[in-house]
Amino acid sequence: MKIFNIPINRFRLIFTLGLMSASAVGLFILKTILTHNLALWGINWNLFLAWIPIFIVIWLENKVKINALQKWEVLSVSLLWLLFFPNSPYIITDLVHLRSLSGNTYWHYQIMIFTYAFVSLACGLLSLYWIQKVWTHVFSLNWSNLFTLGTIALSGFGIFLGRVERFNSWDFFFHPFTLMKYIFHSIKNPTAILMTFEFSIFIGLAYWMFYSLIHLKEE
């Protein structure tokens, strides 16, 4: 059974992520009512960006199933997916805003940002799992594993570019030379190296746990 050309089990996952996203937005609305300001409004945009990898991989899977794409086209769409993937774990860095908060709304901010970060990370891990399956089908298991490891490493660096250097996914298209200049200079940047390493390890372990839970079988 399928809903909107999506298998029912996958639709349930997407629907659950949608409910969690709605709860995050609900917490933001409540925060706005309590504080009478729109502080952290940008976190909603970040949540939207975190969903884009899901949309891309669903479209890619449907095309691959009907053999509508050649290998180079699958690779091209995968690279587009890769540009947006770091937005999913990126919201974790929004926890930095907690350091400037205090008072009665502190705990509300804490659970609100955590909810955004959790659902965004879940979107990213789910899309990574699905695109890994696409690569296994189209290319091979070895290429699929290599792409997954590369994605995890590059996403750590992407988070640095977004949080510290303030670049966005679309800067790859609109400011490519400026972006490449910053990437080149970041190679020797201790902060870039540390953030890339730490976030890559975190995302890798999170995905390993996610992957293990999906394949968990009761004895």
Sequence and secondary structure as in RCSB ss.txt:
>XXXX:A:sequence
MKIFNIPINRFRLIFTLGLMSASAVGLFILKTILTHNLALWGINWNLFLAWIPIFIVIWLENKVKINALQKWEVL
SVSLLWLLFFPNSPYIITDLVHLRSLSGNTYWHYQIMIFTYAFVSLACGLLSLYWIQKVWTHVFSLNWSNLFTLG
TIALSGFGIFLGRVERFNSWDFFFHPFTLMKYIFHSIKNPTAILMTFEFSIFIGLAYWMFYSLIHLKEE
>XXXX:A:secstr
 EETTEEHHHHHHHHHHHHHHHHHHHHHHHHHHHHSS TTTHHHHHHHHHHHHHHHHHHHHHHHHTT S HHHHH
HHHHHHHHHTTHHHHGGGGGGGGGG  STTHHHHHHHHHHHHHHHHHHHHHHHHHHHHHHHHHT HHHHHHHHHH
HHHHHHHHHHHHHTS   TTHHHHSHHHHHHHHHHHTT HHHHHHHHHHHHHHHHHHHHHHHHHT    
